[in-house]
Amino acid sequence: MSDGVVTPLHPSGLSRTGSRHVLAALHGVAETVVNDAAVLSGALQEALRHAGAPVIENAQQELPPGIAVLAWSASSHAIVHTWPSCRLVRADIVTCGPADAEQALQMLMSRLQPQWTEQVLVSWPLGAIASPSAPDRRRQNRTSRLPLDSFRSPS
């Protein structure tokens, strides 16, 4: 947006509750899991339900080299992508309101049983998202970049 104003995605008050965004790489997931769309879909749906965001729709697609599974609720969404040759699952979970992205990730990890993980949490607190009816709370768009070496495998 040219004027630098970010508006809520949902009119029910996203600016009051904020949102949380978790990115994770789950390494060493069993080959039988990273190749099974039904298992991944079930795990993702259970994770969102556990976090307080019951799934209203989901989709899955085989994409070389792996599988993509998407699930969304009224105020949240999550996607996982797999790389079977690396036994890797990448998860991207966004929750708004009372739903908890970190709880969703914990449940997903308990179902997929990775050998080790890397995680990043982005939290948009109260006031981080301005409403058109509150011009005094306007914020400039900001971009943060993580250094690429933040995502190295353990030695």
Z-matrix of the N, CA and C atoms (Angstrom, degrees):
N
C 1 1.449
C 2 1.519 1 109.30
N 3 1.268 2 117.23 1 135.56
C 4 1.455 3 120.63 2 -173.13
C 5 1.521 4 113.97 3 -69.66
N 6 1.336 5 118.58 4 -28.67
C 7 1.467 6 119.15 5 -177.92
C 8 1.529 7 113.19 6 -88.84
N 9 1.339 8 118.31 7 2.24
C 10 1.458 9 121.06 8 176.63
C 11 1.508 10 114.50 9 76.94
N 12 1.331 11 119.15 10 10.44
C 13 1.457 12 121.42 11 -179.47
C 14 1.528 13 109.20 12 -93.31
N 15 1.307 14 115.66 13 131.30
C 16 1.459 15 121.18 14 176.01
C 17 1.518 16 107.15 15 -105.62
N 18 1.317 17 117.28 16 125.37
C 19 1.459 18 120.52 17 -178.27
C 20 1.522 19 110.23 18 -104.42
N 21 1.336 20 117.46 19 156.26
C 22 1.459 21 120.45 20 -178.71
C 23 1.521 22 111.38 21 -61.64
N 24 1.332 23 115.98 22 146.43
C 25 1.449 24 120.87 23 176.25
C 26 1.520 25 111.12 24 -79.76
N 27 1.300 26 117.25 25 -22.58
C 28 1.457 27 122.19 26 -175.98
C 29 1.525 28 108.65 27 -134.39
N 30 1.326 29 119.32 28 128.35
C 31 1.460 30 121.66 29 -174.16
C 32 1.528 31 114.43 30 -69.92
N 33 1.331 32 119.31 31 -5.15
C 34 1.460 33 120.35 32 -176.36
C 35 1.518 34 113.42 33 -79.15
N 36 1.306 35 118.94 34 3.55
C 37 1.458 36 119.73 35 174.82
C 38 1.506 37 114.41 36 112.18
N 39 1.311 38 118.51 37 36.58
C 40 1.449 39 121.04 38 177.06
C 41 1.521 40 110.80 39 -52.89
N 42 1.335 41 116.62 40 -34.43
C 43 1.459 42 118.77 41 -178.29
C 44 1.522 43 112.10 42 -67.51
N 45 1.337 44 118.12 43 -21.59
C 46 1.461 45 120.56 44 176.67
C 47 1.525 46 111.57 45 -79.88
N 48 1.324 47 117.45 46 -35.48
C 49 1.450 48 120.50 47 -171.73
C 50 1.515 49 113.97 48 -102.77
N 51 1.307 50 118.33 49 -21.60
C 52 1.445 51 121.21 50 -178.60
C 53 1.515 52 111.80 51 75.31
N 54 1.319 53 114.88 52 -175.33
C 55 1.455 54 120.16 53 178.27
C 56 1.520 55 108.64 54 -146.40
N 57 1.337 56 114.74 55 162.61
C 58 1.457 57 121.36 56 179.32
C 59 1.520 58 108.26 57 -130.57
N 60 1.320 59 115.21 58 141.58
C 61 1.453 60 121.71 59 -176.57
C 62 1.531 61 107.81 60 -132.73
N 63 1.318 62 116.15 61 118.94
C 64 1.456 63 121.70 62 179.94
C 65 1.522 64 108.99 63 -112.62
N 66 1.310 65 115.85 64 131.33
C 67 1.461 66 122.98 65 172.84
C 68 1.521 67 106.60 66 -116.16
N 69 1.323 68 116.95 67 134.34
C 70 1.462 69 118.98 68 -178.30
C 71 1.515 70 110.92 69 -145.85
N 72 1.324 71 114.90 70 146.95
C 73 1.455 72 122.55 71 170.98
C 74 1.520 73 106.16 72 -114.40
N 75 1.327 74 116.68 73 120.59
C 76 1.458 75 122.82 74 -179.71
C 77 1.524 76 107.57 75 -105.66
N 78 1.316 77 115.91 76 109.61
C 79 1.464 78 122.01 77 -174.19
C 80 1.522 79 110.91 78 -98.57
N 81 1.331 80 115.58 79 146.64
C 82 1.456 81 120.45 80 175.16
C 83 1.516 82 114.14 81 75.14
N 84 1.323 83 117.71 82 30.19
C 85 1.473 84 121.97 83 177.08
C 86 1.529 85 107.58 84 -76.95
N 87 1.322 86 117.30 85 141.76
C 88 1.460 87 122.42 86 -177.25
C 89 1.531 88 111.42 87 -54.47
N 90 1.332 89 116.11 88 140.76
C 91 1.462 90 121.28 89 -179.91
C 92 1.525 91 112.32 90 -57.28
N 93 1.328 92 116.56 91 -36.25
C 94 1.468 93 119.83 92 -179.97
C 95 1.521 94 111.46 93 -65.10
N 96 1.325 95 117.30 94 -28.10
C 97 1.469 96 121.69 95 179.69
C 98 1.521 97 110.78 96 -80.78
N 99 1.335 98 118.28 97 -48.18
C 100 1.467 99 120.51 98 -175.65
C 101 1.523 100 112.48 99 -67.16
N 102 1.331 101 117.65 100 -13.50
C 103 1.466 102 122.15 101 178.55
C 104 1.523 103 113.50 102 -104.55
N 105 1.336 104 118.25 103 6.70
C 106 1.469 105 121.34 104 -173.82
C 107 1.531 106 111.03 105 -119.19
N 108 1.335 107 116.96 106 100.94
C 109 1.469 108 121.96 107 -177.93
C 110 1.525 109 111.77 108 -61.42
N 111 1.329 110 118.04 109 -36.78
C 112 1.470 111 120.84 110 -179.06
C 113 1.532 112 111.00 111 -65.81
N 114 1.322 113 117.27 112 -42.02
C 115 1.466 114 120.78 113 178.18
C 116 1.525 115 110.26 114 -65.13
N 117 1.332 116 117.19 115 -45.26
C 118 1.458 117 120.94 116 179.54
C 119 1.525 118 111.52 117 -62.66
N 120 1.340 119 116.81 118 -42.71
C 121 1.459 120 121.20 119 179.53
C 122 1.524 121 110.90 120 -63.36
N 123 1.323 122 117.10 121 -45.00
C 124 1.466 123 120.86 122 178.31
C 125 1.515 124 112.22 123 -62.08
N 126 1.342 125 116.44 124 -41.28
C 127 1.463 126 120.89 125 179.67
C 128 1.528 127 110.99 126 -65.64
N 129 1.317 128 116.79 127 -40.85
C 130 1.465 129 120.73 128 -179.11
C 131 1.526 130 110.85 129 -68.30
N 132 1.323 131 117.03 130 -42.37
C 133 1.468 132 120.18 131 177.63
C 134 1.531 133 111.26 132 -63.26
N 135 1.326 134 116.50 133 -43.25
C 136 1.469 135 119.96 134 178.23
C 137 1.525 136 110.91 135 -63.12
N 138 1.328 137 117.13 136 -39.07
C 139 1.460 138 121.31 137 -179.77
C 140 1.526 139 111.18 138 -62.34
N 141 1.330 140 117.52 139 -46.19
C 142 1.472 141 119.89 140 179.08
C 143 1.529 142 111.59 141 -66.92
N 144 1.321 143 116.64 142 -41.18
C 145 1.475 144 120.20 143 177.82
C 146 1.528 145 109.85 144 -60.22
N 147 1.334 146 117.04 145 -44.95
C 148 1.459 147 122.63 146 178.96
C 149 1.532 148 111.56 147 -60.28
N 150 1.333 149 116.31 148 -32.64
C 151 1.464 150 121.75 149 -178.13
C 152 1.528 151 112.86 150 -83.70
N 153 1.334 152 117.09 151 -1.43
C 154 1.456 153 120.18 152 179.64
C 155 1.512 154 114.00 153 92.39
N 156 1.330 155 117.11 154 23.20
C 157 1.467 156 121.73 155 -178.95
C 158 1.530 157 108.87 156 -133.57
N 159 1.343 158 118.25 157 75.51
C 160 1.469 159 119.97 158 -178.52
C 161 1.522 160 111.99 159 -56.73
N 162 1.314 161 115.66 160 135.71
C 163 1.462 162 122.66 161 -175.89
C 164 1.520 163 110.74 162 -72.89
N 165 1.335 164 116.00 163 132.83
C 166 1.465 165 120.37 164 176.05
C 167 1.526 166 111.55 165 -105.83
N 168 1.321 167 117.13 166 -16.69
C 169 1.464 168 121.00 167 178.73
C 170 1.517 169 108.81 168 -159.36
N 171 1.320 170 115.86 169 150.84
C 172 1.456 171 119.63 170 174.73
C 173 1.518 172 109.29 171 -148.23
N 174 1.320 173 115.08 172 164.13
C 175 1.460 174 121.41 173 179.32
C 176 1.513 175 107.90 174 -151.14
N 177 1.313 176 115.15 175 154.69
C 178 1.462 177 119.71 176 176.15
C 179 1.515 178 108.88 177 -143.48
N 180 1.316 179 114.95 178 150.54
C 181 1.456 180 120.07 179 -177.10
C 182 1.518 181 108.83 180 -150.31
N 183 1.317 182 116.10 181 132.10
C 184 1.457 183 119.70 182 172.05
C 185 1.517 184 107.65 183 -81.49
N 186 1.308 185 115.44 184 123.99
C 187 1.460 186 122.36 185 -179.25
C 188 1.516 187 107.87 186 -131.17
N 189 1.298 188 117.81 187 120.66
C 190 1.465 189 116.62 188 177.78
C 191 1.524 190 108.94 189 -55.75
N 192 1.281 191 120.75 190 128.14
C 193 1.447 192 126.42 191 14.73
C 194 1.519 193 114.30 192 -98.75
N 195 1.328 194 120.67 193 7.32
C 196 1.460 195 120.81 194 -175.02
C 197 1.510 196 112.94 195 -149.05
N 198 1.326 197 114.86 196 -139.72
C 199 1.458 198 122.71 197 -174.92
C 200 1.525 199 108.72 198 -128.56
N 201 1.331 200 117.03 199 144.58
C 202 1.461 201 122.57 200 171.44
C 203 1.522 202 107.50 201 -119.33
N 204 1.330 203 116.31 202 134.08
C 205 1.467 204 122.28 203 178.00
C 206 1.521 205 107.40 204 -129.39
N 207 1.320 206 116.54 205 131.31
C 208 1.461 207 123.54 206 -179.54
C 209 1.513 208 109.01 207 -123.27
N 210 1.326 209 116.56 208 137.33
C 211 1.463 210 121.77 209 175.21
C 212 1.519 211 108.07 210 -137.98
N 213 1.341 212 116.89 211 141.69
C 214 1.458 213 119.14 212 177.66
C 215 1.511 214 111.19 213 -141.59
N 216 1.324 215 113.73 214 152.89
C 217 1.462 216 123.12 215 176.76
C 218 1.519 217 107.28 216 -118.72
N 219 1.318 218 116.87 217 -170.59
C 220 1.462 219 120.22 218 -179.17
C 221 1.531 220 111.81 219 -62.19
N 222 1.337 221 118.05 220 -31.29
C 223 1.461 222 119.76 221 -175.05
C 224 1.528 223 113.95 222 -133.26
N 225 1.324 224 117.88 223 11.22
C 226 1.457 225 120.61 224 -176.34
C 227 1.523 226 110.08 225 -145.45
N 228 1.329 227 115.56 226 163.32
C 229 1.455 228 119.63 227 173.31
C 230 1.523 229 109.36 228 -154.23
N 231 1.319 230 114.87 229 158.11
C 232 1.455 231 120.38 230 179.40
C 233 1.522 232 108.83 231 -149.70
N 234 1.320 233 115.07 232 149.91
C 235 1.462 234 120.59 233 177.15
C 236 1.526 235 108.27 234 -141.69
N 237 1.312 236 115.54 235 143.14
C 238 1.457 237 120.81 236 171.47
C 239 1.522 238 108.43 237 -125.30
N 240 1.319 239 115.48 238 143.39
C 241 1.465 240 123.57 239 175.03
C 242 1.520 241 106.61 240 -124.13
N 243 1.329 242 117.16 241 142.39
C 244 1.461 243 119.84 242 178.31
C 245 1.522 244 111.59 243 -117.10
N 246 1.317 245 114.20 244 150.53
C 247 1.455 246 124.10 245 171.34
C 248 1.529 247 105.73 246 -126.58
N 249 1.349 248 117.00 247 87.22
C 250 1.466 249 120.75 248 -174.57
C 251 1.524 250 114.68 249 -55.96
N 252 1.325 251 118.64 250 -38.28
C 253 1.463 252 119.96 251 -178.00
C 254 1.525 253 111.86 252 -63.07
N 255 1.329 254 117.15 253 -23.70
C 256 1.468 255 122.33 254 178.80
C 257 1.527 256 112.21 255 -103.29
N 258 1.336 257 115.64 256 -4.23
C 259 1.480 258 121.26 257 -174.01
C 260 1.542 259 110.07 258 54.53
N 261 1.338 260 115.05 259 45.42
C 262 1.460 261 123.16 260 -175.48
C 263 1.522 262 110.85 261 -117.38
N 264 1.339 263 116.01 262 137.03
C 265 1.463 264 122.97 263 171.85
C 266 1.523 265 106.19 264 -124.84
N 267 1.328 266 116.32 265 127.10
C 268 1.464 267 120.93 266 173.92
C 269 1.514 268 107.72 267 -105.22
N 270 1.317 269 117.40 268 132.11
C 271 1.461 270 122.86 269 -178.85
C 272 1.524 271 109.65 270 -118.90
N 273 1.324 272 115.45 271 142.12
C 274 1.458 273 123.77 272 178.74
C 275 1.525 274 105.22 273 -134.43
N 276 1.340 275 117.32 274 109.20
C 277 1.461 276 122.25 275 -173.91
C 278 1.524 277 109.15 276 -123.80
N 279 1.337 278 116.77 277 125.45
C 280 1.463 279 122.46 278 178.39
C 281 1.521 280 107.94 279 -123.03
N 282 1.333 281 116.07 280 125.70
C 283 1.459 282 120.07 281 177.29
C 284 1.519 283 109.80 282 -126.68
N 285 1.314 284 116.04 283 150.35
C 286 1.463 285 123.05 284 178.42
C 287 1.518 286 108.42 285 -129.01
N 288 1.322 287 115.91 286 155.73
C 289 1.459 288 119.83 287 178.75
C 290 1.512 289 111.05 288 69.06
N 291 1.328 290 117.10 289 -141.37
C 292 1.465 291 119.65 290 -174.24
C 293 1.525 292 114.41 291 -76.93
N 294 1.317 293 119.51 292 -13.63
C 295 1.467 294 120.83 293 179.12
C 296 1.530 295 109.56 294 -64.54
N 297 1.331 296 116.95 295 148.90
C 298 1.459 297 122.07 296 -172.81
C 299 1.530 298 111.13 297 -120.85
N 300 1.333 299 116.56 298 108.56
C 301 1.468 300 121.87 299 -178.46
C 302 1.520 301 111.84 300 -61.34
N 303 1.321 302 117.63 301 -36.60
C 304 1.462 303 120.21 302 -179.41
C 305 1.527 304 111.44 303 -66.73
N 306 1.335 305 117.18 304 -38.58
C 307 1.467 306 119.83 305 175.29
C 308 1.518 307 110.64 306 -63.91
N 309 1.332 308 116.57 307 -39.55
C 310 1.460 309 120.01 308 177.97
C 311 1.527 310 110.34 309 -60.92
N 312 1.322 311 116.91 310 -44.66
C 313 1.460 312 119.98 311 179.73
C 314 1.525 313 110.94 312 -63.58
N 315 1.321 314 117.64 313 -42.36
C 316 1.467 315 120.28 314 179.01
C 317 1.526 316 110.97 315 -59.37
N 318 1.337 317 117.33 316 -43.21
C 319 1.460 318 120.67 317 178.99
C 320 1.530 319 110.49 318 -66.21
N 321 1.328 320 116.97 319 -41.88
C 322 1.456 321 120.50 320 178.61
C 323 1.534 322 110.20 321 -60.22
N 324 1.324 323 116.66 322 -43.81
C 325 1.461 324 120.36 323 179.49
C 326 1.527 325 111.10 324 -65.13
N 327 1.324 326 117.65 325 -36.93
C 328 1.468 327 119.15 326 179.61
C 329 1.524 328 111.07 327 -66.45
N 330 1.333 329 117.11 328 -31.48
C 331 1.467 330 120.99 329 177.80
C 332 1.525 331 112.80 330 -78.76
N 333 1.344 332 117.94 331 -37.40
C 334 1.458 333 120.82 332 -173.96
C 335 1.526 334 113.56 333 -92.16
N 336 1.322 335 117.64 334 -17.35
C 337 1.469 336 123.62 335 174.94
C 338 1.534 337 114.42 336 51.81
N 339 1.346 338 117.85 337 58.34
C 340 1.467 339 119.07 338 176.97
C 341 1.529 340 110.55 339 -69.71
N 342 1.318 341 115.77 340 157.47
C 343 1.461 342 120.09 341 176.08
C 344 1.522 343 110.83 342 -75.50
N 345 1.336 344 117.05 343 -35.19
C 346 1.459 345 121.58 344 174.76
C 347 1.525 346 109.07 345 -158.59
N 348 1.335 347 116.17 346 161.48
C 349 1.466 348 120.41 347 -175.60
C 350 1.529 349 111.37 348 -136.45
N 351 1.325 350 114.06 349 160.84
C 352 1.455 351 123.08 350 168.22
C 353 1.516 352 105.70 351 -125.98
N 354 1.348 353 117.65 352 138.08
C 355 1.461 354 120.52 353 -175.12
C 356 1.520 355 110.86 354 -139.81
N 357 1.333 356 114.80 355 145.42
C 358 1.465 357 122.10 356 173.76
C 359 1.516 358 106.65 357 -133.16
N 360 1.336 359 117.50 358 133.78
C 361 1.459 360 122.57 359 177.67
C 362 1.516 361 108.85 360 -116.97
N 363 1.328 362 115.85 361 130.43
C 364 1.461 363 121.82 362 173.01
C 365 1.514 364 106.12 363 -116.25
N 366 1.317 365 116.96 364 124.92
C 367 1.459 366 121.47 365 -179.56
C 368 1.522 367 109.18 366 -118.41
N 369 1.322 368 115.69 367 127.61
C 370 1.462 369 121.63 368 177.69
C 371 1.513 370 107.24 369 -104.02
N 372 1.342 371 118.40 370 97.04
C 373 1.462 372 121.77 371 -174.28
C 374 1.526 373 113.94 372 -75.78
N 375 1.308 374 113.98 373 176.39
C 376 1.464 375 122.49 374 176.53
C 377 1.520 376 109.89 375 -47.01
N 378 1.326 377 116.31 376 129.29
C 379 1.452 378 120.82 377 176.79
C 380 1.516 379 114.85 378 87.56
N 381 1.337 380 117.34 379 -6.91
C 382 1.459 381 119.13 380 -179.17
C 383 1.523 382 111.71 381 -73.88
N 384 1.320 383 116.09 382 -19.22
C 385 1.453 384 120.40 383 179.97
C 386 1.524 385 107.75 384 -118.85
N 387 1.294 386 116.67 385 119.39
C 388 1.460 387 121.05 386 -175.70
C 389 1.525 388 111.35 387 -87.30
N 390 1.296 389 115.67 388 149.90
C 391 1.451 390 122.51 389 177.68
C 392 1.519 391 109.10 390 -101.97
N 393 1.348 392 118.06 391 146.11
C 394 1.458 393 119.54 392 178.47
C 395 1.524 394 112.35 393 -60.59
N 396 1.335 395 117.24 394 -23.07
C 397 1.463 396 119.98 395 -179.62
C 398 1.528 397 111.78 396 -85.38
N 399 1.316 398 117.77 397 -0.47
C 400 1.458 399 121.08 398 -179.57
C 401 1.531 400 109.83 399 -128.99
N 402 1.342 401 117.72 400 71.17
C 403 1.464 402 119.94 401 -175.03
C 404 1.521 403 113.78 402 -61.02
N 405 1.354 404 118.28 403 -23.61
C 406 1.447 405 119.95 404 179.89
C 407 1.531 406 112.12 405 -71.51
N 408 1.347 407 117.43 406 -9.99
C 409 1.459 408 121.34 407 -179.40
C 410 1.524 409 111.33 408 -104.43
N 411 1.315 410 117.83 409 17.61
C 412 1.465 411 120.41 410 -179.46
C 413 1.518 412 110.29 411 -64.26
N 414 1.304 413 113.89 412 142.42
C 415 1.461 414 120.28 413 179.15
C 416 1.528 415 108.55 414 -126.59
N 417 1.293 416 115.21 415 149.34
C 418 1.454 417 120.32 416 174.38
C 419 1.529 418 108.53 417 -79.22
N 420 1.320 419 116.16 418 145.04
C 421 1.462 420 119.88 419 174.06
C 422 1.519 421 107.83 420 -65.60
N 423 1.325 422 116.20 421 136.41
C 424 1.447 423 120.91 422 179.39
C 425 1.518 424 109.59 423 -130.13
N 426 1.290 425 116.65 424 147.61
C 427 1.455 426 121.98 425 176.58
C 428 1.514 427 107.82 426 -124.17
N 429 1.333 428 115.98 427 131.32
C 430 1.455 429 121.06 428 174.43
C 431 1.514 430 107.49 429 -112.45
N 432 1.286 431 116.52 430 141.33
C 433 1.460 432 120.58 431 178.79
C 434 1.524 433 108.86 432 -121.22
N 435 1.325 434 115.07 433 134.81
C 436 1.455 435 120.45 434 174.84
C 437 1.521 436 107.90 435 -94.31
N 438 1.318 437 117.65 436 139.85
C 439 1.471 438 119.14 437 177.19
C 440 1.524 439 109.66 438 -64.21
N 441 1.329 440 116.22 439 143.00
C 442 1.453 441 120.38 440 -177.97
C 443 1.515 442 112.22 441 -59.91
N 444 1.331 443 118.19 442 -29.56
C 445 1.459 444 118.36 443 -178.61
C 446 1.525 445 112.20 444 -74.98
N 447 1.335 446 119.08 445 0.70
C 448 1.473 447 121.90 446 174.32
C 449 1.524 448 110.48 447 -68.97
N 450 1.323 449 116.70 448 -18.62
C 451 1.452 450 120.63 449 -173.21
C 452 1.527 451 110.93 450 -114.69
N 453 1.300 452 116.00 451 50.53
C 454 1.456 453 119.99 452 177.53
C 455 1.519 454 109.83 453 -95.35
N 456 1.309 455 116.42 454 151.11
C 457 1.459 456 120.14 455 175.95
C 458 1.521 457 109.06 456 -73.82
N 459 1.346 458 116.28 457 152.35
C 460 1.464 459 118.84 458 -178.93
C 461 1.531 460 110.70 459 -66.90
N 462 1.302 461 115.57 460 147.47
C 463 1.477 462 120.09 461 -178.90
C 464 1.509 463 110.37 462 -81.15
